[in-house]
Amino acid sequence: PYSTERIRKKVIIEDFVWCGANVTILPGVRLGEGCIIGAGSVVTKDVPACAVACGNPAKVVKYRDIEAYNKLKEEKKFVI
């Protein structure tokens, strides 16, 4: 914690990702398309598409209904 070394890595957030309040995302993490991150979570690893993750560290607790997600996406119910 006392090092002066800086870690510079990109955080990649794909389309239609929902993040709750006070989410912390560490450097180098990718949030897959359509995933949901619970409020107050600390994301330390990549989260796959359509996953629901929460906690400290954030862990996948379930997956969204992919058929329903794709249907909403095709109907353009999401706003970019």
Residue pairs with C-beta under 8 A, 6 or more apart in sequence:
7 27
7 28
8 27
9 27
9 28
10 27
10 28
11 25
11 26
11 27
11 28
11 29
11 30
11 31
12 29
12 30
12 31
13 25
13 30
13 31
14 30
14 31
14 32
14 33
14 34
14 35
14 49
15 33
15 34
15 78
15 80
16 33
16 34
16 73
16 78
16 80
17 31
17 32
17 33
17 34
17 35
17 36
17 37
18 35
18 36
18 37
19 25
19 31
19 36
19 37
20 37
20 38
20 39
20 40
20 41
20 54
21 39
21 40
22 39
22 40
23 37
23 38
23 39
23 40
23 41
23 42
23 43
24 41
24 42
24 43
25 31
25 37
25 43
26 42
26 43
26 44
29 43
29 44
29 45
29 46
29 47
30 46
30 47
31 37
31 43
31 46
31 47
32 46
32 47
32 48
32 49
32 50
32 51
33 49
33 50
34 49
34 50
34 64
34 69
34 73
35 47
35 48
35 49
35 50
35 51
35 52
35 53
36 51
36 52
36 53
36 64
37 43
37 47
37 53
37 54
37 58
38 52
38 53
38 54
38 55
38 58
39 54
40 54
40 56
41 53
41 54
41 55
41 56
41 58
42 55
42 56
42 57
42 58
43 53
43 57
43 58
44 57
44 58
45 57
45 58
47 53
47 58
47 60
48 60
50 63
50 64
50 66
50 69
51 60
51 62
51 63
51 64
52 60
52 61
52 62
52 63
52 64
53 59
53 60
53 61
54 61
55 61
72 78
